[in-house]
Amino acid sequence: MLKLIKEKFLNKQFLTFGLIGAFNTIGSVLIYMVCVALGMQVGLASLVGDCTTMIFSYFLNMRFTYHEKPNLKSFVTFPVSYVPGTLLNMIFTVVFVDFLHAPKMIAKALALPVTIPLNYLTMSVIVKWSTKKK
């Protein structure tokens, strides 16, 4: 089990994904904070932050993480890779705020240890499928 975890997560590809993810996460969290400051509900603010940074994430990950040329098939399927992580992040954000009484401004960041590895695994499968040579 440890070997599998090491192979999947302790490699250059995952580190690159993590750096790009950090850039996108900062953007997403900043957008989330602005939305919350403007009075938006935390679940919706979390979703808005994630969706707005998704396009940048697609192009950066295709170029630097997966070394693939962007194409229509992968562009259309890319958002699917974010669905599990985005939904979990939104749910965790609401749980942290409404049930655990975490500060609204940091609640989204508290869910990242769960959602980052999930996004990486899901995206890896989708990119592999959508760029498969026939």
Wavefront OBJ file of the C-alpha trace (Angstrom):
o trace
v 0.000 0.000 0.000
v 2.786 2.442 0.889
v 4.519 1.654 -2.400
v 1.360 2.471 -4.353
v 0.936 5.757 -2.486
v 4.580 6.631 -3.127
v 4.267 5.842 -6.852
v 1.068 7.871 -7.246
v 1.889 10.904 -5.118
v 5.656 11.243 -4.651
v 6.670 12.053 -8.190
v 7.405 15.059 -10.402
v 3.970 14.952 -12.032
v 2.153 15.209 -8.704
v 4.496 17.961 -7.500
v 3.849 19.946 -10.692
v 0.122 19.377 -10.232
v 0.517 20.590 -6.653
v 2.298 23.797 -7.662
v -0.305 24.600 -10.288
v -2.973 23.661 -7.778
v -1.450 26.023 -5.226
v -1.618 28.879 -7.739
v -5.220 28.040 -8.597
v -6.158 27.487 -4.970
v -4.884 30.922 -4.003
v -6.976 32.415 -6.786
v -10.003 30.349 -5.836
v -9.711 31.203 -2.142
v -9.316 34.914 -2.916
v -12.431 34.837 -5.091
v -14.227 32.896 -2.330
v -13.207 35.512 0.257
v -14.421 38.379 -1.939
v -17.749 36.602 -2.478
v -18.153 35.940 1.261
v -17.243 39.548 2.047
v -19.961 40.617 -0.407
v -22.494 38.505 1.520
v -22.655 35.380 -0.648
v -23.487 32.064 1.065
v -20.296 30.035 1.721
v -21.269 26.997 -0.392
v -22.024 29.139 -3.430
v -18.919 31.257 -2.850
v -16.812 28.090 -2.767
v -18.335 26.918 -6.044
v -17.807 30.295 -7.732
v -14.157 30.359 -6.661
v -13.496 26.858 -7.990
v -15.297 27.353 -11.296
v -13.575 30.610 -12.142
v -10.086 29.170 -11.767
v -10.843 25.929 -13.612
v -9.946 27.221 -17.090
v -6.490 28.382 -16.003
v -5.960 25.052 -14.286
v -6.832 23.157 -17.463
v -4.283 24.927 -19.649
v -1.502 24.922 -17.051
v -1.961 21.245 -16.201
v -2.163 20.127 -19.817
v 1.078 21.956 -20.585
v 3.192 21.391 -17.485
v 1.751 18.383 -15.624
v 0.640 16.065 -18.407
v 2.680 17.459 -21.336
v -0.282 17.125 -23.678
v -1.677 19.550 -26.204
v -5.055 20.940 -25.235
v -7.873 19.573 -27.365
v -11.605 19.941 -27.465
v -12.257 16.490 -25.988
v -10.044 17.072 -22.952
v -11.306 20.652 -22.551
v -14.916 19.469 -22.465
v -14.207 16.546 -20.127
v -11.796 18.449 -17.858
v -14.533 19.979 -15.683
v -15.741 16.431 -14.940
v -12.430 15.788 -13.174
v -13.192 18.621 -10.788
v -16.722 17.546 -9.896
v -15.833 15.201 -7.000
v -13.300 17.583 -5.441
v -15.437 20.675 -5.978
v -18.507 19.054 -4.453
v -16.535 17.718 -1.488
v -14.877 21.089 -0.952
v -18.236 22.827 -1.030
v -19.741 20.299 1.425
v -16.741 20.449 3.778
v -16.788 24.267 3.675
v -20.443 24.326 4.718
v -19.834 21.693 7.422
v -16.840 23.579 8.815
v -18.796 26.837 8.985
v -22.296 25.691 9.929
v -21.534 22.730 12.200
v -17.969 23.183 13.451
v -18.162 26.988 13.591
v -14.886 27.548 11.757
v -14.238 31.088 10.544
v -15.828 31.630 7.126
v -12.678 33.133 5.664
v -10.579 29.978 6.190
v -13.197 27.234 5.950
v -12.511 26.530 2.279
v -8.801 26.039 2.935
v -9.537 23.484 5.670
v -10.986 21.054 3.099
v -7.945 21.062 0.800
v -6.101 18.054 2.299
v -8.983 15.855 1.118
v -9.786 17.472 -2.202
v -6.286 17.934 -3.686
v -5.365 14.228 -3.933
v -8.884 13.410 -5.142
v -8.646 16.035 -7.910
v -5.246 14.717 -8.993
v -6.431 11.113 -9.296
v -9.616 12.031 -11.125
v -7.867 14.433 -13.483
v -5.123 11.904 -14.276
v -7.705 9.350 -15.376
v -9.610 11.848 -17.516
v -6.490 13.294 -19.179
v -5.211 9.795 -19.956
v -8.589 8.874 -21.482
v -9.113 12.120 -23.390
v -5.627 12.219 -24.945
v -5.381 8.513 -25.765
v -4.014 8.012 -29.265
v -6.162 5.867 -31.525
l 1 2 3 4 5 6 7 8 9 10 11 12 13 14 15 16 17 18 19 20 21 22 23 24 25 26 27 28 29 30 31 32 33 34 35 36 37 38 39 40 41 42 43 44 45 46 47 48 49 50 51 52 53 54 55 56 57 58 59 60 61 62 63 64 65 66 67 68 69 70 71 72 73 74 75 76 77 78 79 80 81 82 83 84 85 86 87 88 89 90 91 92 93 94 95 96 97 98 99 100 101 102 103 104 105 106 107 108 109 110 111 112 113 114 115 116 117 118 119 120 121 122 123 124 125 126 127 128 129 130 131 132 133 134
